[in-house]
């Protein structure tokens, strides 16, 4: 009997505690990877959105700083050259700054003078074009009567009178904007003076906030970034000059009035890659259409397209491609984001900012720059030119 009890007891299954259920065995690996990527992308997107909000709030300060940095990249090599010729740093900065302002002021004076001279001719040609359009409306396929044309003009005048308050408020807003532009210009000029005179000291002060174990690499990356910005500004200025001269000669040959002011507009628009050239070219075609007729507008359109093809297939790959090493899609997306975030100033500063970040990140990730001294970067950068901020002797 005892044997039977032992046998019965040992034959019963032993109850063991259940192992804890592991989440990794339940959730598929693809879903786990997607979730990990999703929350990281959400954090990055939130951080970028926060940066855009802060940048928009301080745009009154950040935009002048960005424009001053672009101008410093354009003028700093000249200041460095004068310093090499043993001209004092302060005097070198003053000479370059006054010379640059003199060139800009002379160009603006010339453009305004040409605009004032060509305005009567434009008014006369516009009047002739309006008469031609009126004759076409009456004698063309539409066969409109004088009463219908007068009624259409009266409706336009009545619409203007009805929206007079909105137009007046728009004019006041424009006046306020002009005041903000003047204040921004003064702030930009003030910042530019210090960038040209003590850019090295400002950069050294900023680098001191970086941990000492990576300070040298950050210094090298910053200098390469500024060197890339110098190359970008030089290349963009060269492309802008070619665009302005090419389209200006074409406008003068066709006989379009205000050829010089339109060329200046093309020059300024070229500093906003792709979009600026398109807008400036469209304005030139529109002026040719209103002042000289449909055939002249087609000729100007062909000239603008030819110059843009020269820019996109030869100048930009050769100059901008070597200077900033950015893909055209990255340029277009950067301009679009800058335009949405900060309007025209954002579109102007988006590509230079992308070029600076691209050069800086490349330098930080490059194994070649780990043992590179800042003085070596001062001597020669990737593009073969001297950067703007030089290492102190």
Secondary structure, DSSP 8 states (H G I E B T S, - for coil): -HHHHHHHHHHS----------HHHHS-HHHHHHHHHHHHHHHHHHHHHHHHHHHHHTHHHHHHHHHHHHHHHHHHHHHHHHHHTT--HHHHHHHHHHHHHHHHHHHHHHHHHHHHHHHHHHHHHHHHHHHHHHHHHHHSSS---HHHHHHHHHHHHHHHHHTHHHHHHHHHHHHHHHHHHHHHHHHHHHHHHHHHHHHHHHHHHHHTTS-TTTHHHHHHHHHHHHHHHHHHHHHHHHHHHHHHHHHHHHHHHHT-SSHHHHHHHHHHHTTSTTHHHHHHHHHHHHHHHHHH-HHHHHHHHHHHHHHHHHIIIIIIIIIIHHHH---HHHHHHHHHHHHHHHHHHHHHHHHHHHHHHHHHHHHHH-SGGGG--HHHHHH--TTSS--SS----
